[in-house]
């Protein structure tokens, strides 16, 4: 097939990957990014002299060998084992336990007899159309109240029965195997400076214009010199329509200095706080993961509930997914067959970094077959 000119909106994992693949196959590519940096939600930066992640913890993990080899070829090669802890207060005592919960650790809790009784009554296969019912059927009401409910209300809002059960099996477990790493994927990495350097490497040499926000009102001027446009951005923003709902987060960093080079402030890279009396959902101290040798550290406190377009809201009736598909139809009607959609934001879907790259691989096959 002949070589084409592609305009790509967004420089996160999806936009960077599809740009790279198309460029290497001889096509002309230009990226437009509304921020003054690349990396999107996975971005990492220096806060003074310390690496931190302003949009939350991002550990790269995958079972997809093609994806693993791709990121490794651009510098994502430092092996890492990610573990998460949960901190809560129960009957006048503080607890710091593994996440996902381990039965062996739960036996130390003062209400273990009640928990054990509830677990004995559970069915072998969890059920329930909504998030709350599904999780309770997975671990019983006591563990749900202790580990899940408060955190989820802070993250998603009050009515958890409106949330789909679709993401619960991917994000929530109850373990009895002693395996304390969060992920079970074959490949797991954390670059010493986070994800941003890798994404910069992936798009090295590709034309990119930062601080360039594109929507339906000004896209024609940019698109006139191209054959095909790929959107990795939120489609409601692109169409200037306030149709979709998103759940955003804000991380407030606190800088600590006068430390030893290996000293940290918190007990772990990520600590969940499910108690509703704690306003943030978790703390993130990237120094645990980066291995950075520096006489300081940054602890970021993650507060959910902003209007930023970070996380799609998976409702039981998938109402926003349906609305996103309507937006796609409107955009296809405008561009004809000369438009594609890729990634978490454009597809309004809750996926990991490796899945965003995987979508780019599939789109590349479709565009170049």
C-alpha positions in Angstrom: 0.0 0.0 0.0 1.1 3.6 -0.5 2.6 5.7 2.3 0.2 7.9 4.1 0.3 11.0 6.4 -1.1 10.4 9.9 -2.1 13.1 12.4 -2.2 11.7 15.9 -3.9 13.5 18.8 -2.3 12.7 22.2 1.1 11.6 23.3 0.4 9.0 26.0 1.2 5.3 25.5 -1.3 4.8 22.7 -0.4 7.9 20.7 3.3 7.3 21.1 3.2 3.6 20.2 1.1 4.0 17.1 3.2 6.9 16.0 6.3 4.8 16.4 4.9 1.8 14.4 3.7 4.0 11.6 6.9 5.9 11.3 9.0 2.8 11.3 6.9 1.5 8.4 7.6 4.6 6.4 4.5 6.7 6.9 4.6 10.4 7.7 3.4 11.1 11.3 2.8 14.2 13.4 1.6 14.2 17.0 -0.3 17.0 18.6 -0.4 17.1 22.4 -2.3 19.6 24.5 0.1 19.5 27.5 3.7 20.7 27.5 5.0 17.2 28.2 4.4 13.7 26.8 3.3 10.6 28.7 -0.3 11.4 29.6 -1.6 9.8 32.8 1.6 7.7 33.1 3.9 10.7 33.3 6.7 11.0 35.8 8.7 14.2 36.7 11.3 15.5 39.1 10.0 17.3 42.2 13.1 19.3 43.0 15.6 16.4 43.0 13.2 13.5 43.5 11.3 11.4 40.9 7.6 11.4 41.5 4.4 10.5 39.7 1.7 13.3 39.7 -1.0 11.0 38.4 -0.5 8.0 40.6 1.7 4.9 40.7 2.4 3.3 37.3 4.2 0.0 37.3 4.6 -1.6 33.9 3.4 -5.2 33.9 2.3 -7.6 31.2 2.0 -11.2 30.0 2.2 -10.0 26.4 5.7 -10.9 25.2 5.4 -8.6 22.1 4.5 -5.7 24.4 7.3 -6.5 26.8 9.9 -6.7 24.1 8.7 -3.4 22.7 9.1 -1.4 25.9 12.3 -3.2 26.7 13.8 -2.0 23.4 13.2 1.6 24.5 14.7 1.3 28.0 11.9 -0.2 30.2 14.1 -3.1 31.4 14.6 -2.8 35.1 12.8 -5.6 36.9 10.5 -4.7 39.8 8.1 -6.5 42.2 5.2 -4.4 43.2 3.5 -4.9 46.5 0.7 -2.8 48.0 -0.2 -2.4 51.7 -3.5 -1.3 53.3 -3.5 0.7 56.5 -6.6 1.0 58.7 -7.7 1.4 62.4 -9.7 -1.3 64.1 -10.7 -1.5 67.7 -8.1 1.0 69.0 -5.3 -0.5 67.0 -3.6 0.3 63.7 -3.1 -2.4 61.1 -0.8 -2.5 58.0 -1.8 -5.5 55.9 -1.1 -6.8 52.4 -3.3 -5.9 49.5 -4.9 -8.0 48.2 -5.8 -9.4 51.6 -4.1 -12.6 52.7 -6.1 -15.1 54.9 -3.0 -15.7 57.0 -2.8 -12.0 58.0 -6.6 -11.6 58.5 -6.4 -14.3 61.2 -4.7 -11.6 63.4 -7.7 -9.3 63.3 -10.0 -9.1 66.4 -13.1 -9.8 64.2 -11.5 -12.9 62.5 -14.2 -15.3 63.9 -16.9 -13.2 62.2 -14.9 -13.0 59.0 -14.2 -16.7 59.0 -17.9 -17.5 59.4 -18.8 -15.2 56.5 -16.2 -16.7 54.3 -17.5 -20.2 55.0 -20.9 -19.2 53.6 -19.6 -17.8 50.3 -20.4 -19.5 47.0 -17.4 -20.8 44.9 -18.1 -18.4 42.1 -18.8 -14.7 43.0 -22.0 -13.2 41.6 -23.9 -9.9 41.4 -24.6 -7.5 38.6 -23.1 -4.5 40.4 -19.8 -3.8 42.0 -20.9 -3.9 45.6 -22.9 -7.1 45.5 -20.2 -8.8 43.5 -17.4 -7.9 45.9 -19.5 -8.9 49.0 -20.1 -12.3 47.3 -16.3 -12.6 46.9 -15.2 -11.8 50.4 -18.2 -11.2 52.7 -19.5 -8.0 54.3 -16.9 -7.5 57.0 -13.9 -7.6 54.6 -15.8 -5.5 52.1 -16.5 -2.8 54.8 -12.9 -3.0 56.0 -10.9 -3.0 52.7 -13.2 -1.9 49.9 -16.2 0.2 50.7 -14.6 3.4 52.0 -11.8 3.4 49.4 -14.4 2.9 46.6 -16.7 5.6 47.8 -13.8 8.0 47.9 -12.7 6.9 44.4 -16.1 6.5 42.6 -18.8 8.2 44.7 -21.5 7.1 47.1 -23.7 4.7 45.1 -21.5 1.7 44.5 -24.5 -0.3 43.3 -24.4 1.8 40.2 -20.9 0.6 39.3 -20.5 -2.4 37.0 -19.0 -5.6 38.4 -16.8 -5.8 35.3 -13.6 -4.4 36.7 -13.9 -6.1 40.2 -12.3 -9.4 39.1 -9.3 -7.6 37.6 -8.7 -5.3 40.6 -9.9 -7.2 43.7 -8.9 -10.6 45.1 -8.9 -12.5 48.4 -5.7 -14.6 48.6 -4.7 -17.6 50.7 -1.4 -18.4 48.9 1.2 -16.2 50.5 1.8 -14.4 47.2 2.1 -10.8 48.1 3.0 -9.1 44.8 0.1 -7.2 43.4 0.5 -8.5 39.8 1.0 -12.0 38.6 2.2 -11.1 35.1 5.3 -12.6 33.6 7.0 -9.3 33.0 7.1 -6.4 35.5 9.2 -3.3 35.2 9.8 0.1 36.8 12.3 2.4 35.1 14.4 4.5 37.6 12.8 7.7 36.3 9.3 6.3 35.7 7.4 6.0 32.4 8.1 9.4 30.8 11.7 8.7 29.6 10.4 5.5 27.8 7.6 7.3 26.0 10.1 10.0 25.0 12.3 7.3 23.6 9.4 5.8 21.7 8.6 9.0 19.9 12.2 10.2 19.4 12.6 11.8 16.0 8.9 12.0 15.3 7.4 15.5 14.7 5.4 16.6 17.7 3.8 19.9 18.7 3.2 20.4 22.4 0.7 22.8 24.0 -1.6 22.3 21.0 -5.2 21.6 21.9 -7.3 20.3 19.1 -11.1 19.9 18.9 -13.7 19.7 16.2 -13.7 23.4 15.7 -10.0 23.8 14.8 -9.0 20.3 13.6 -9.6 21.1 9.8 -6.7 23.5 9.6 -4.4 20.9 11.0 -5.9 17.9 9.2 -5.8 19.4 5.7 -2.3 18.1 5.1 -2.9 14.6 6.3 -4.7 11.5 5.1 -5.8 10.0 8.4 -6.4 11.1 12.0 -6.0 9.0 15.1 -7.6 10.1 18.3 -6.3 9.0 21.6 -7.9 11.9 23.5 -11.3 12.0 25.3 -14.0 12.2 22.6 -16.3 14.4 24.6 -13.6 17.0 24.9 -12.8 16.7 21.2 -16.4 17.3 20.3 -16.9 20.0 22.9 -19.8 18.1 24.4 -20.2 17.5 28.2 -21.8 14.1 27.8 -19.4 11.7 29.5 -18.6 11.5 33.2 -15.1 10.9 34.4 -13.4 10.5 37.8 -10.3 12.5 38.3 -7.6 12.5 41.0 -5.3 15.1 42.4 -2.0 14.2 44.0 -0.5 16.6 46.6 3.2 16.1 47.0 5.1 16.7 50.2 8.8 17.0 50.1 11.1 15.7 52.8 14.8 16.5 52.9 17.8 15.9 55.2 17.4 12.2 54.7 20.0 9.5 54.1 20.2 8.4 50.4 18.1 5.3 50.9 15.8 6.7 53.6 12.0 6.7 53.0 9.1 8.3 54.9 6.4 5.7 54.5 6.5 2.0 54.9 5.8 1.2 51.2 5.6 2.6 47.7 1.8 2.4 47.7 -0.4 2.3 50.9 -4.2 2.3 50.6 -6.3 4.1 53.1 -9.9 2.7 53.0 -11.1 4.6 56.1 -13.6 7.4 55.1 -12.1 9.5 57.9 -8.9 9.7 55.9 -9.6 12.1 53.0 -7.1 10.6 50.6 -7.2 7.1 49.1 -3.6 6.3 49.2 0.0 7.6 49.6 2.6 7.1 46.9 6.3 7.3 47.6 8.0 6.6 44.3 11.5 6.4 45.9 10.6 2.9 47.0 10.1 1.9 43.3 12.7 4.0 41.6 15.6 3.0 43.9 16.8 6.6 43.6 19.8 7.5 45.7 18.9 10.9 47.0 18.9 12.7 50.3 15.2 13.5 50.1 11.9 12.0 49.2 8.4 12.9 48.1 5.2 11.4 49.5 2.2 12.1 47.3 -1.3 12.0 48.8 -3.9 11.0 46.3 -7.3 12.7 46.5 -10.0 11.5 44.2 -13.2 13.3 43.0 -11.8 16.0 40.6 -13.4 16.6 37.2 -10.2 15.7 35.3 -10.6 13.0 32.7 -8.5 10.3 34.2 -10.8 7.3 34.8 -14.0 6.3 32.9 -16.9 5.4 35.2 -18.0 1.8 34.5 -21.7 1.9 35.3 -23.9 -1.2 35.4 -25.9 0.0 32.3 -22.7 1.2 30.6 -24.4 4.4 29.8 -21.2 6.4 29.2 -19.7 3.7 27.1 -22.8 3.9 24.9 -22.6 7.6 24.7 -18.9 7.3 23.8 -19.9 5.1 20.9 -22.4 7.7 19.7 -19.5 10.3 19.8 -17.5 7.9 17.7 -20.3 7.7 15.1 -20.5 11.5 14.9 -16.7 11.7 14.4 -16.8 9.0 11.7 -19.6 10.8 10.0 -17.3 13.9 9.9 -14.1 12.2 8.8 -15.4 9.2 6.9 -13.0 6.3 6.9 -10.1 8.6 7.7 -10.3 8.4 11.5 -9.4 5.8 14.1 -9.6 5.6 17.9 -7.1 4.1 20.2 -6.4 3.9 24.0 -8.1 4.3 27.3 -9.5 7.8 26.8 -10.8 7.6 23.3 -12.4 4.2 23.9 -13.6 5.2 27.4 -12.2 2.0 28.9 -10.4 1.0 32.1 -7.2 -0.5 30.9 -3.5 -0.8 31.9 -0.5 0.6 30.1 0.3 -2.7 28.3 -3.3 -2.9 27.0 -3.0 0.6 25.6 0.1 -0.5 23.7 -1.7 -3.7 22.6 -4.5 -1.6 21.2 -1.9 0.4 19.2 -0.5 -2.9 17.8 -3.9 -4.0 16.7 -4.7 -0.6 15.1 -1.4 -0.7 13.2 -2.3 -4.1 11.8 -5.7 -2.8 10.7 -4.3 0.4 9.1 -1.5 -1.3 7.2 -3.0 -4.7 6.2 
